Amino acid sequence: MWLAGGLTLTDEGRPVNPLKWWMRQRRAGNTHGGLLRMALDVLSCPATTVDVERSFSFGRDYIALKRHRLSASSVTRGMAVAFYSKNGKIKPGLLSKWKANKSNENKHKGKGKAAKR
């Protein structure tokens, strides 16, 4: 009964991390007749729906009733920026600097068009 005990991969007797094992198989070029893709799909699924539910709650809060006409790409981009900002992945002040630079670029473009007329 080979499954009676814990599967081990290392000499230290640590248990196998199946996702890492399949990732190593992919890097080595072993597809195992299509089983590799299925194993990676199954093993990479979250064990709970908490993250998904949290994302939907975040999206509901992001899209207020007055913003219901936003395009899908605007919602996707906005939620990504908001998520990264909320989790500290964007340095404080970076977005305001970006917005100011965009505003300055648009002002300079407008002046250039007026001069060409």
N, C-alpha and C positions, 0 to 999 in steps of 0.2 A: 504494500500500500504506500505508494510514493507520495501521496498527499497527506498521509497521517501526521507527518511532522512539518515544520515550517520549511519552506524552500529556502535554500541558501545559495548565494552567488559568490561570496567572498570567502577567503580562508578564515576570516575572523568569525564566520558564522552569522553574519548579519542577514536579515530577511531580504528577499528580492523586492525591489521596487519595480513592479511590472511595466509601468509606463517608461521608466528609464531603460529597461531591458529591451523593449520594443523600439525605442528611439535608437539604441545602439544597433539593433538589427537593420533599421532603415539606413543608418549611416554606412553600414557594411554592405548594403545592397541586397540584403536578403528580404524577399517579399513574402516568402512562405505561401506562395500560390494565392495571393490576395488576402490572406488572413491578417497581414500586417496592417492594412488600412482599416479593417474592421476593428482590430484590437486598439489601434490608436484612437479611433472614433469613440469607442465604448469607454476606454480608460481615461480619456480626457474630458468626459462629461462631468459636470459638478455633481457632487453627492447629494446636494440639497438645492432647492429652488430659491434660497434666500437671496443670492446675488441677483438673480433675474427679477425677483419681486422688488428688490431695492432699486434696480434700474428703472422699472416701470413707475415706482413712486417718485423717483427723481425726475423722470420725464413728465409726469403729471404736474409736478410742482413747477417745472421749467416752462411748460406751455400753459399759460393762463388763458382764460376764456377770451381775452382780447387779442390773443396771438394765434388764433386757430387757423389763420390763412397762410401760415408759414409753409414753405416748401419742405419736402422731406430732407433735401440736402442742407437747408438752413437749420433744421431741427437737429440733424446729425452732427453738423459742425458745432453748433451752439452747445449741445449737450457734451460733446467731447471736450471743448474748451472749459466748460463749467466743471466737468468731472475732474479734469487735470488740475484746474485751479483749486478746487475744493480739497483735493488730496495732496496739495503742496508740490505738485510737479511743475508748476509755473511760478517763477520768481515774482514776488510782490512788485508791482509797478511795471512789469514787462508789458502787459496788455495796454495800459494807458500810454506807454511810450510808442507802441506799435500803432495805436489809433492816432496819436499826434503826428507821427511820420506819414501815415496814410493821408491825413487831412492836409498836411503841407504839400505832399505830392500832388493831390488833386487841385490845390490852389495854384501851384506852378503850372500844371497842365492847362488850367483855365486861362492863365495869363498868356501862355504860348499861343493858344488858339485865337485870342483876341488880336494879338500882334500880326498874325498871318492874314487877317482879313483885309 
